[in-house]
Amino acid sequence: MDGTTRERLSQIQAIPLPERVVKYWARVETFQASNEDLLIATYPKAGTTWIQEVVDSILNEGDVEKCKRAPTQMRMPFLEMTASDGSSSGITKLEVMDPPRVIKTHLPVQLVPRSFWDAGCKVIYVARNPKDTVVSYYHFDRMNLYQPEPGPWSQYLEKFMKGQLGWGSWYDHVKGYWRERHNKKILYILYEDMKEDPVREVTHIAQFLKRQLSKSTIEHIVQMTAFSAMRENPMANYSTIPDSIFDRTASEFMRKGEVGDWKNHFSAEEDAVFEEHYHKIMSDCPIAIRFTI
């Protein structure tokens, strides 16, 4: 790709996904997980990199240098993503790694390869409020030249509400993992809870991973994975991704990392329409999503 031709979306089981993901879907579907593997699952722009760095820091007991051994995408590969010609992918990276592996995915729960469930893998899922998610996704799609052209904000918001963006409906995504959280080994985390009390949430994650860490180590991990610290960390801020993929003149990869930035983008009318739509769609699912903290 020369940085000018953006990809279109295709579909797997009615879920819109980047064409490159669909083209090599058989590799993803047949991926063999180990029972030692950990899956980090999120809808796009829900704090994925943040939770990846938190997990890596916990597993390495807060050792800064170990956590800087390679960029995030190399330490914790993106399961379904692949080069357009299939020469390099999350799968090819994972195949040369020994378990336990930490694996990233944006796939909805029904598309996660069955081997993860058969192996009894642990999953950490992060949900972020949809208003901040769509704002972050919009700016990401402006700069990510591997994603479809986002177009005007108002049209983008409408596509988000209809589940027409990459990886499908936010509503179905967060509800899908929520409904499976007791049937499978899923730790369900809210982004806003992480922002409100990171020490509490990092402690929960460490307990889920059966890692006994001291309070001082937990506090150190919180500091080293704070947005400001990650933004300056070349092993976590995706600065190693070439300009032919990320157009940093359009937006930064690590933009704000805030709760409530949606207020700077939604008009009063858009917010009213979104609120009505949100409460209608989410009426059957009692996730305590917060739009401010």
Phi and psi restraints in degrees (value plus and minus 20) as a CYANA .aco file:
   2 ASP   PHI    -113.3   -73.3
   2 ASP   PSI     -14.3    25.7
   3 GLY   PHI      70.3   110.3
   3 GLY   PSI     -21.2    18.8
   4 THR   PHI    -135.5   -95.5
   4 THR   PSI     -48.1    -8.1
   5 THR   PHI    -115.7   -75.7
   5 THR   PSI      89.8   129.8
   6 ARG   PHI    -104.9   -64.9
   6 ARG   PSI     131.6   171.6
   7 GLU   PHI     -99.4   -59.4
   7 GLU   PSI     137.8   177.8
   8 ARG   PHI    -119.8   -79.8
   8 ARG   PSI     151.9   191.9
   9 LEU   PHI    -118.3   -78.3
   9 LEU   PSI     126.6   166.6
  10 SER   PHI    -141.4  -101.4
  10 SER   PSI    -185.0  -145.0
  11 GLN   PHI    -159.9  -119.9
  11 GLN   PSI     126.2   166.2
  12 ILE   PHI    -147.6  -107.6
  12 ILE   PSI     100.6   140.6
  13 GLN   PHI      30.1    70.1
  13 GLN   PSI      23.8    63.8
  14 ALA   PHI      49.6    89.6
  14 ALA   PSI      -9.0    31.0
  15 ILE   PHI    -120.1   -80.1
  15 ILE   PSI      99.8   139.8
  16 PRO   PHI     -88.1   -48.1
  16 PRO   PSI     109.5   149.5
  17 LEU   PHI    -159.2  -119.2
  17 LEU   PSI     136.0   176.0
  18 PRO   PHI     -75.5   -35.5
  18 PRO   PSI     124.9   164.9
  19 GLU   PHI     -74.9   -34.9
  19 GLU   PSI     -58.0   -18.0
  20 ARG   PHI     -85.4   -45.4
  20 ARG   PSI     -51.2   -11.2
  21 VAL   PHI     -90.1   -50.1
  21 VAL   PSI     -64.1   -24.1
  22 VAL   PHI     -86.0   -46.0
  22 VAL   PSI     -60.2   -20.2
  23 LYS   PHI     -78.5   -38.5
  23 LYS   PSI     -57.8   -17.8
  24 TYR   PHI    -132.2   -92.2
  24 TYR   PSI      11.3    51.3
  25 TRP   PHI     -80.8   -40.8
  25 TRP   PSI     -54.4   -14.4
  26 ALA   PHI     -77.3   -37.3
  26 ALA   PSI     -55.3   -15.3
  27 ARG   PHI     -83.6   -43.6
  27 ARG   PSI     -60.6   -20.6
  28 VAL   PHI     -89.9   -49.9
  28 VAL   PSI     -69.3   -29.3
  29 GLU   PHI     -79.3   -39.3
  29 GLU   PSI     -53.3   -13.3
  30 THR   PHI    -119.9   -79.9
  30 THR   PSI     -10.9    29.1
  31 PHE   PHI     -79.4   -39.4
  31 PHE   PSI     116.3   156.3
  32 GLN   PHI    -122.0   -82.0
  32 GLN   PSI      87.7   127.7
  33 ALA   PHI    -103.2   -63.2
  33 ALA   PSI     132.8   172.8
  34 SER   PHI    -120.0   -80.0
  34 SER   PSI     132.9   172.9
  35 ASN   PHI     -87.4   -47.4
  35 ASN   PSI     -28.9    11.1
  36 GLU   PHI    -110.0   -70.0
  36 GLU   PSI     -31.3     8.7
  37 ASP   PHI     -91.7   -51.7
  37 ASP   PSI     128.7   168.7
  38 LEU   PHI    -138.4   -98.4
  38 LEU   PSI     109.3   149.3
  39 LEU   PHI    -124.7   -84.7
  39 LEU   PSI     106.7   146.7
  40 ILE   PHI    -124.3   -84.3
  40 ILE   PSI      95.1   135.1
  41 ALA   PHI    -138.1   -98.1
  41 ALA   PSI     114.7   154.7
  42 THR   PHI    -171.7  -131.7
  42 THR   PSI     138.6   178.6
  43 TYR   PHI     -93.0   -53.0
  43 TYR   PSI     131.7   171.7
  44 PRO   PHI     -73.7   -33.7
  44 PRO   PSI     121.7   161.7
  45 LYS   PHI      46.2    86.2
  45 LYS   PSI      17.3    57.3
  46 ALA   PHI    -130.0   -90.0
  46 ALA   PSI       1.1    41.1
  47 GLY   PHI      72.1   112.1
  47 GLY   PSI       6.9    46.9
  48 THR   PHI     -78.8   -38.8
  48 THR   PSI     -72.0   -32.0
  49 THR   PHI     -82.3   -42.3
  49 THR   PSI     -58.6   -18.6
  50 TRP   PHI     -78.3   -38.3
  50 TRP   PSI     -71.7   -31.7
  51 ILE   PHI     -87.8   -47.8
  51 ILE   PSI     -53.3   -13.3
  52 GLN   PHI     -80.2   -40.2
  52 GLN   PSI     -66.2   -26.2
  53 GLU   PHI     -87.6   -47.6
  53 GLU   PSI     -56.6   -16.6
  54 VAL   PHI     -81.7   -41.7
  54 VAL   PSI     -67.7   -27.7
  55 VAL   PHI     -82.3   -42.3
  55 VAL   PSI     -65.9   -25.9
  56 ASP   PHI     -82.4   -42.4
  56 ASP   PSI     -57.4   -17.4
  57 SER   PHI     -86.6   -46.6
  57 SER   PSI     -59.5   -19.5
  58 ILE   PHI     -84.3   -44.3
  58 ILE   PSI     -67.4   -27.4
  59 LEU   PHI     -84.3   -44.3
  59 LEU   PSI     -46.7    -6.7
  60 ASN   PHI    -124.4   -84.4
  60 ASN   PSI      -3.6    36.4
  61 GLU   PHI      32.0    72.0
  61 GLU   PSI      19.4    59.4
  62 GLY   PHI      56.3    96.3
  62 GLY   PSI      -5.6    34.4
  63 ASP   PHI     -96.3   -56.3
  63 ASP   PSI      86.8   126.8
  64 VAL   PHI     -79.2   -39.2
  64 VAL   PSI     -65.5   -25.5
  65 GLU   PHI     -85.8   -45.8
  65 GLU   PSI     -59.3   -19.3
  66 LYS   PHI     -83.0   -43.0
  66 LYS   PSI     -55.6   -15.6
  67 CYS   PHI     -97.1   -57.1
  67 CYS   PSI     -28.5    11.5
  68 LYS   PHI    -127.1   -87.1
  68 LYS   PSI      -0.4    39.6
  69 ARG   PHI     -88.8   -48.8
  69 ARG   PSI     -41.9    -1.9
  70 ALA   PHI    -188.2  -148.2
  70 ALA   PSI     143.5   183.5
  71 PRO   PHI     -81.9   -41.9
  71 PRO   PSI     135.6   175.6
  72 THR   PHI     -68.3   -28.3
  72 THR   PSI     -67.5   -27.5
  73 GLN   PHI     -88.6   -48.6
  73 GLN   PSI     -35.9     4.1
  74 MET   PHI    -111.8   -71.8
  74 MET   PSI     -56.9   -16.9
  75 ARG   PHI     -91.1   -51.1
  75 ARG   PSI     -56.7   -16.7
  76 MET   PHI    -154.5  -114.5
  76 MET   PSI      61.1   101.1
  77 PRO   PHI     -79.6   -39.6
  77 PRO   PSI     133.0   173.0
  78 PHE   PHI    -107.8   -67.8
  78 PHE   PSI      83.1   123.1
  79 LEU   PHI     -64.5   -24.5
  79 LEU   PSI     -76.5   -36.5
  80 GLU   PHI    -110.6   -70.6
  80 GLU   PSI     -30.3     9.7
  81 MET   PHI     -99.5   -59.5
  81 MET   PSI     126.2   166.2
  82 THR   PHI    -169.3  -129.3
  82 THR   PSI     136.2   176.2
  83 ALA   PHI     -86.0   -46.0
  83 ALA   PSI     136.0   176.0
  84 SER   PHI     -81.1   -41.1
  84 SER   PSI     -48.0    -8.0
  85 ASP   PHI    -117.0   -77.0
  85 ASP   PSI     -16.3    23.7
  86 GLY   PHI      57.9    97.9
  86 GLY   PSI     -16.2    23.8
  87 SER   PHI     -90.8   -50.8
  87 SER   PSI     -49.2    -9.2
  88 SER   PHI    -157.4  -117.4
  88 SER   PSI     121.3   161.3
  89 SER   PHI    -179.5  -139.5
  89 SER   PSI     151.2   191.2
  90 GLY   PHI     -78.7   -38.7
  90 GLY   PSI     -57.6   -17.6
  91 ILE   PHI     -83.9   -43.9
  91 ILE   PSI     -66.5   -26.5
  92 THR   PHI     -83.4   -43.4
  92 THR   PSI     -54.8   -14.8
  93 LYS   PHI     -86.6   -46.6
  93 LYS   PSI     -64.0   -24.0
  94 LEU   PHI     -87.2   -47.2
  94 LEU   PSI     -53.2   -13.2
  95 GLU   PHI     -85.7   -45.7
  95 GLU   PSI     -40.9    -0.9
  96 VAL   PHI    -123.7   -83.7
  96 VAL   PSI     -11.6    28.4
  97 MET   PHI    -123.5   -83.5
  97 MET   PSI     122.5   162.5
  98 ASP   PHI    -108.9   -68.9
  98 ASP   PSI     120.9   160.9
  99 PRO   PHI     -81.4   -41.4
  99 PRO   PSI     131.4   171.4
 100 PRO   PHI     -99.2   -59.2
 100 PRO   PSI     115.3   155.3
 101 ARG   PHI    -131.6   -91.6
 101 ARG   PSI     123.7   163.7
 102 VAL   PHI    -123.1   -83.1
 102 VAL   PSI     103.9   143.9
 103 ILE   PHI    -144.2  -104.2
 103 ILE   PSI     113.8   153.8
 104 LYS   PHI    -118.0   -78.0
 104 LYS   PSI     122.1   162.1
 105 THR   PHI    -169.2  -129.2
 105 THR   PSI     130.9   170.9
 106 HIS   PHI    -128.8   -88.8
 106 HIS   PSI     -14.1    25.9
 107 LEU   PHI     -86.1   -46.1
 107 LEU   PSI     120.2   160.2
 108 PRO   PHI     -84.3   -44.3
 108 PRO   PSI     139.8   179.8
 109 VAL   PHI     -77.5   -37.5
 109 VAL   PSI     -53.8   -13.8
 110 GLN   PHI     -93.1   -53.1
 110 GLN   PSI     -35.3     4.7
 111 LEU   PHI    -121.8   -81.8
 111 LEU   PSI     -24.4    15.6
 112 VAL   PHI     -82.4   -42.4
 112 VAL   PSI     110.0   150.0
 113 PRO   PHI     -71.2   -31.2
 113 PRO   PSI     117.1   157.1
 114 ARG   PHI     -78.5   -38.5
 114 ARG   PSI     -47.5    -7.5
 115 SER   PHI     -80.1   -40.1
 115 SER   PSI     -48.5    -8.5
 116 PHE   PHI     -84.1   -44.1
 116 PHE   PSI     -61.3   -21.3
 117 TRP   PHI     -96.1   -56.1
 117 TRP   PSI     -60.2   -20.2
 118 ASP   PHI     -82.3   -42.3
 118 ASP   PSI     -54.9   -14.9
 119 ALA   PHI    -102.5   -62.5
 119 ALA   PSI     -29.0    11.0
 120 GLY   PHI      51.4    91.4
 120 GLY   PSI      14.0    54.0
 121 CYS   PHI     -86.1   -46.1
 121 CYS   PSI     127.6   167.6
 122 LYS   PHI     -99.7   -59.7
 122 LYS   PSI     127.1   167.1
 123 VAL   PHI    -151.6  -111.6
 123 VAL   PSI     113.7   153.7
 124 ILE   PHI    -129.5   -89.5
 124 ILE   PSI     100.6   140.6
 125 TYR   PHI    -132.6   -92.6
 125 TYR   PSI     114.5   154.5
 126 VAL   PHI    -138.4   -98.4
 126 VAL   PSI     107.2   147.2
 127 ALA   PHI    -131.8   -91.8
 127 ALA   PSI     115.4   155.4
 128 ARG   PHI    -139.7   -99.7
 128 ARG   PSI     127.8   167.8
 129 ASN   PHI     -77.3   -37.3
 129 ASN   PSI     122.0   162.0
 130 PRO   PHI     -87.6   -47.6
 130 PRO   PSI     -45.6    -5.6
 131 LYS   PHI     -88.3   -48.3
 131 LYS   PSI     -68.2   -28.2
 132 ASP   PHI     -88.3   -48.3
 132 ASP   PSI     -53.2   -13.2
 133 THR   PHI     -81.9   -41.9
 133 THR   PSI     -68.1   -28.1
 134 VAL   PHI     -88.7   -48.7
 134 VAL   PSI     -54.5   -14.5
 135 VAL   PHI     -83.5   -43.5
 135 VAL   PSI     -67.4   -27.4
 136 SER   PHI     -83.9   -43.9
 136 SER   PSI     -60.8   -20.8
 137 TYR   PHI     -84.0   -44.0
 137 TYR   PSI     -60.4   -20.4
 138 TYR   PHI     -80.1   -40.1
 138 TYR   PSI     -68.6   -28.6
 139 HIS   PHI     -87.3   -47.3
 139 HIS   PSI     -55.1   -15.1
 140 PHE   PHI     -84.4   -44.4
 140 PHE   PSI     -63.2   -23.2
 141 ASP   PHI     -89.8   -49.8
 141 ASP   PSI     -43.7    -3.7
 142 ARG   PHI     -85.4   -45.4
 142 ARG   PSI     -57.0   -17.0
 143 MET   PHI    -118.5   -78.5
 143 MET   PSI     -39.5     0.5
 144 ASN   PHI    -108.9   -68.9
 144 ASN   PSI      85.3   125.3
 145 LEU   PHI     -96.1   -56.1
 145 LEU   PSI     -22.0    18.0
 146 TYR   PHI    -111.2   -71.2
 146 TYR   PSI     -24.2    15.8
 147 GLN   PHI    -122.5   -82.5
 147 GLN   PSI     137.2   177.2
 148 PRO   PHI     -79.7   -39.7
 148 PRO   PSI     132.2   172.2
 149 GLU   PHI     -78.2   -38.2
 149 GLU   PSI     105.0   145.0
 150 PRO   PHI     -91.0   -51.0
 150 PRO   PSI     -47.1    -7.1
 151 GLY   PHI      52.9    92.9
 151 GLY   PSI    -187.5  -147.5
 152 PRO   PHI     -85.1   -45.1
 152 PRO   PSI     130.4   170.4
 153 TRP   PHI     -74.3   -34.3
 153 TRP   PSI     -65.8   -25.8
 154 SER   PHI     -81.5   -41.5
 154 SER   PSI     -60.2   -20.2
 155 GLN   PHI     -90.6   -50.6
 155 GLN   PSI     -56.3   -16.3
 156 TYR   PHI     -84.0   -44.0
 156 TYR   PSI     -63.7   -23.7
 157 LEU   PHI     -80.6   -40.6
 157 LEU   PSI     -60.7   -20.7
 158 GLU   PHI     -84.2   -44.2
 158 GLU   PSI     -61.4   -21.4
 159 LYS   PHI     -82.8   -42.8
 159 LYS   PSI     -60.6   -20.6
 160 PHE   PHI     -79.8   -39.8
 160 PHE   PSI     -66.0   -26.0
 161 MET   PHI     -85.1   -45.1
 161 MET   PSI     -48.2    -8.2
 162 LYS   PHI    -110.5   -70.5
 162 LYS   PSI     -21.1    18.9
 163 GLY   PHI      52.3    92.3
 163 GLY   PSI      10.6    50.6
 164 GLN   PHI    -120.4   -80.4
 164 GLN   PSI     -17.0    23.0
 165 LEU   PHI    -107.2   -67.2
 165 LEU   PSI     151.0   191.0
 166 GLY   PHI     -76.8   -36.8
 166 GLY   PSI     114.1   154.1
 167 TRP   PHI      55.8    95.8
 167 TRP   PSI      -9.0    31.0
 168 GLY   PHI      60.8   100.8
 168 GLY   PSI    -172.4  -132.4
 169 SER   PHI     -95.9   -55.9
 169 SER   PSI     106.2   146.2
 170 TRP   PHI     -78.6   -38.6
 170 TRP   PSI     -61.8   -21.8
 171 TYR   PHI     -80.7   -40.7
 171 TYR   PSI     -70.1   -30.1
 172 ASP   PHI     -84.7   -44.7
 172 ASP   PSI     -55.9   -15.9
 173 HIS   PHI     -83.3   -43.3
 173 HIS   PSI     -75.1   -35.1
 174 VAL   PHI     -88.5   -48.5
 174 VAL   PSI     -54.6   -14.6
 175 LYS   PHI     -92.4   -52.4
 175 LYS   PSI     -54.7   -14.7
 176 GLY   PHI     -81.5   -41.5
 176 GLY   PSI     -68.8   -28.8
 177 TYR   PHI     -90.5   -50.5
 177 TYR   PSI     -54.2   -14.2
 178 TRP   PHI     -80.2   -40.2
 178 TRP   PSI     -64.6   -24.6
 179 ARG   PHI     -90.6   -50.6
 179 ARG   PSI     -41.6    -1.6
 180 GLU   PHI    -118.2   -78.2
 180 GLU   PSI     -19.4    20.6
 181 ARG   PHI     -83.9   -43.9
 181 ARG   PSI     -47.4    -7.4
 182 HIS   PHI    -113.3   -73.3
 182 HIS   PSI     -41.3    -1.3
 183 ASN   PHI    -101.9   -61.9
 183 ASN   PSI     -44.8    -4.8
 184 LYS   PHI    -147.0  -107.0
 184 LYS   PSI     150.8   190.8
 185 LYS   PHI    -103.4   -63.4
 185 LYS   PSI      52.0    92.0
 186 ILE   PHI    -132.6   -92.6
 186 ILE   PSI     102.9   142.9
 187 LEU   PHI    -114.3   -74.3
 187 LEU   PSI      96.0   136.0
 188 TYR   PHI    -120.2   -80.2
 188 TYR   PSI      97.5   137.5
 189 ILE   PHI    -138.2   -98.2
 189 ILE   PSI     124.9   164.9
 190 LEU   PHI    -124.2   -84.2
 190 LEU   PSI     111.1   151.1
 191 TYR   PHI     -74.4   -34.4
 191 TYR   PSI     -62.7   -22.7
 192 GLU   PHI     -85.4   -45.4
 192 GLU   PSI     -53.7   -13.7
 193 ASP   PHI     -85.5   -45.5
 193 ASP   PSI     -58.4   -18.4
 194 MET   PHI     -83.5   -43.5
 194 MET   PSI     -61.1   -21.1
 195 LYS   PHI     -89.3   -49.3
 195 LYS   PSI     -57.4   -17.4
 196 GLU   PHI     -90.0   -50.0
 196 GLU   PSI     -64.3   -24.3
 197 ASP   PHI    -165.9  -125.9
 197 ASP   PSI      56.9    96.9
 198 PRO   PHI     -82.9   -42.9
 198 PRO   PSI     -52.0   -12.0
 199 VAL   PHI     -81.9   -41.9
 199 VAL   PSI     -65.2   -25.2
 200 ARG   PHI     -80.9   -40.9
 200 ARG   PSI     -66.5   -26.5
 201 GLU   PHI     -93.0   -53.0
 201 GLU   PSI     -58.0   -18.0
 202 VAL   PHI     -84.3   -44.3
 202 VAL   PSI     -56.5   -16.5
 203 THR   PHI     -81.5   -41.5
 203 THR   PSI     -63.0   -23.0
 204 HIS   PHI     -81.7   -41.7
 204 HIS   PSI     -62.1   -22.1
 205 ILE   PHI     -84.6   -44.6
 205 ILE   PSI     -63.6   -23.6
 206 ALA   PHI     -81.0   -41.0
 206 ALA   PSI     -60.7   -20.7
 207 GLN   PHI     -84.5   -44.5
 207 GLN   PSI     -60.9   -20.9
 208 PHE   PHI     -81.2   -41.2
 208 PHE   PSI     -56.2   -16.2
 209 LEU   PHI    -107.7   -67.7
 209 LEU   PSI     -16.9    23.1
 210 LYS   PHI      37.4    77.4
 210 LYS   PSI      23.0    63.0
 211 ARG   PHI    -132.1   -92.1
 211 ARG   PSI     100.0   140.0
 212 GLN   PHI    -111.4   -71.4
 212 GLN   PSI      88.4   128.4
 213 LEU   PHI    -139.3   -99.3
 213 LEU   PSI     126.1   166.1
 214 SER   PHI     -90.7   -50.7
 214 SER   PSI     141.3   181.3
 215 LYS   PHI     -80.0   -40.0
 215 LYS   PSI     -59.0   -19.0
 216 SER   PHI     -86.1   -46.1
 216 SER   PSI     -55.9   -15.9
 217 THR   PHI     -88.1   -48.1
 217 THR   PSI     -61.5   -21.5
 218 ILE   PHI     -79.1   -39.1
 218 ILE   PSI     -66.6   -26.6
 219 GLU   PHI     -83.9   -43.9
 219 GLU   PSI     -56.6   -16.6
 220 HIS   PHI     -84.7   -44.7
 220 HIS   PSI     -62.3   -22.3
 221 ILE   PHI     -82.6   -42.6
 221 ILE   PSI     -61.2   -21.2
 222 VAL   PHI     -79.8   -39.8
 222 VAL   PSI     -62.0   -22.0
 223 GLN   PHI     -87.1   -47.1
 223 GLN   PSI     -63.6   -23.6
 224 MET   PHI     -95.6   -55.6
 224 MET   PSI     -34.8     5.2
 225 THR   PHI    -130.7   -90.7
 225 THR   PSI      -7.3    32.7
 226 ALA   PHI     -84.9   -44.9
 226 ALA   PSI     132.4   172.4
 227 PHE   PHI     -74.8   -34.8
 227 PHE   PSI     -64.8   -24.8
 228 SER   PHI     -82.5   -42.5
 228 SER   PSI     -58.1   -18.1
 229 ALA   PHI     -91.1   -51.1
 229 ALA   PSI     -63.6   -23.6
 230 MET   PHI     -85.9   -45.9
 230 MET   PSI     -55.1   -15.1
 231 ARG   PHI     -82.0   -42.0
 231 ARG   PSI     -49.4    -9.4
 232 GLU   PHI    -115.6   -75.6
 232 GLU   PSI     -20.2    19.8
 233 ASN   PHI    -118.2   -78.2
 233 ASN   PSI      88.4   128.4
 234 PRO   PHI     -83.4   -43.4
 234 PRO   PSI     -36.6     3.4
 235 MET   PHI    -106.4   -66.4
 235 MET   PSI     -22.9    17.1
 236 ALA   PHI    -150.4  -110.4
 236 ALA   PSI     -32.4     7.6
 237 ASN   PHI    -120.3   -80.3
 237 ASN   PSI     -11.1    28.9
 238 TYR   PHI      42.4    82.4
 238 TYR   PSI       2.0    42.0
 239 SER   PHI     -89.5   -49.5
 239 SER   PSI     -33.7     6.3
 240 THR   PHI    -100.4   -60.4
 240 THR   PSI     -30.0    10.0
 241 ILE   PHI     -95.1   -55.1
 241 ILE   PSI     108.3   148.3
 242 PRO   PHI     -86.7   -46.7
 242 PRO   PSI     138.1   178.1
 243 ASP   PHI     -85.9   -45.9
 243 ASP   PSI     -38.4     1.6
 244 SER   PHI     -90.2   -50.2
 244 SER   PSI     -34.1     5.9
 245 ILE   PHI    -129.0   -89.0
 245 ILE   PSI     -67.5   -27.5
 246 PHE   PHI    -128.3   -88.3
 246 PHE   PSI      93.3   133.3
 247 ASP   PHI    -106.0   -66.0
 247 ASP   PSI      73.2   113.2
 248 ARG   PHI     -94.5   -54.5
 248 ARG   PSI     -24.5    15.5
 249 THR   PHI     -98.2   -58.2
 249 THR   PSI     -39.0     1.0
 250 ALA   PHI    -106.6   -66.6
 250 ALA   PSI     -60.6   -20.6
 251 SER   PHI    -188.1  -148.1
 251 SER   PSI     142.6   182.6
 252 GLU   PHI    -111.8   -71.8
 252 GLU   PSI     131.8   171.8
 253 PHE   PHI     -85.3   -45.3
 253 PHE   PSI     -68.7   -28.7
 254 MET   PHI    -120.2   -80.2
 254 MET   PSI      76.6   116.6
 255 ARG   PHI    -110.3   -70.3
 255 ARG   PSI     -82.8   -42.8
 256 LYS   PHI    -155.8  -115.8
 256 LYS   PSI     -63.2   -23.2
 257 GLY   PHI      44.3    84.3
 257 GLY   PSI      16.0    56.0
 258 GLU   PHI    -129.3   -89.3
 258 GLU   PSI     145.2   185.2
 259 VAL   PHI    -124.2   -84.2
 259 VAL   PSI     104.0   144.0
 260 GLY   PHI      83.4   123.4
 260 GLY   PSI     -17.4    22.6
 261 ASP   PHI     -84.0   -44.0
 261 ASP   PSI     -39.0     1.0
 262 TRP   PHI     -76.6   -36.6
 262 TRP   PSI     -46.8    -6.8
 263 LYS   PHI     -83.3   -43.3
 263 LYS   PSI     -42.0    -2.0
 264 ASN   PHI    -105.7   -65.7
 264 ASN   PSI     -21.4    18.6
 265 HIS   PHI    -145.0  -105.0
 265 HIS   PSI     -57.3   -17.3
 266 PHE   PHI     -97.6   -57.6
 266 PHE   PSI     110.5   150.5
 267 SER   PHI     -95.6   -55.6
 267 SER   PSI     145.9   185.9
 268 ALA   PHI     -79.7   -39.7
 268 ALA   PSI     -59.4   -19.4
 269 GLU   PHI     -87.8   -47.8
 269 GLU   PSI     -63.8   -23.8
 270 GLU   PHI     -81.6   -41.6
 270 GLU   PSI     -59.7   -19.7
 271 ASP   PHI     -85.7   -45.7
 271 ASP   PSI     -61.2   -21.2
 272 ALA   PHI     -83.9   -43.9
 272 ALA   PSI     -64.6   -24.6
 273 VAL   PHI     -84.3   -44.3
 273 VAL   PSI     -63.0   -23.0
 274 PHE   PHI     -84.0   -44.0
 274 PHE   PSI     -63.8   -23.8
 275 GLU   PHI     -78.7   -38.7
 275 GLU   PSI     -65.8   -25.8
 276 GLU   PHI     -82.4   -42.4
 276 GLU   PSI     -64.6   -24.6
 277 HIS   PHI     -84.0   -44.0
 277 HIS   PSI     -65.0   -25.0
 278 TYR   PHI     -79.4   -39.4
 278 TYR   PSI     -70.5   -30.5
 279 HIS   PHI     -87.0   -47.0
 279 HIS   PSI     -51.0   -11.0
 280 LYS   PHI     -88.1   -48.1
 280 LYS   PSI     -67.7   -27.7
 281 ILE   PHI     -91.5   -51.5
 281 ILE   PSI     -54.8   -14.8
 282 MET   PHI    -114.6   -74.6
 282 MET   PSI     -13.1    26.9
 283 SER   PHI     -82.9   -42.9
 283 SER   PSI     -41.9    -1.9
 284 ASP   PHI    -118.6   -78.6
 284 ASP   PSI      -9.1    30.9
 285 CYS   PHI    -161.9  -121.9
 285 CYS   PSI      92.1   132.1
 286 PRO   PHI    -105.8   -65.8
 286 PRO   PSI      22.4    62.4
 287 ILE   PHI     -92.0   -52.0
 287 ILE   PSI     111.9   151.9
 288 ALA   PHI    -104.2   -64.2
 288 ALA   PSI      44.0    84.0
 289 ILE   PHI     -91.6   -51.6
 289 ILE   PSI     113.9   153.9
 290 ARG   PHI    -138.3   -98.3
 290 ARG   PSI     119.2   159.2
 291 PHE   PHI    -117.1   -77.1
 291 PHE   PSI     -31.9     8.1
 292 THR   PHI    -164.8  -124.8
 292 THR   PSI     140.2   180.2
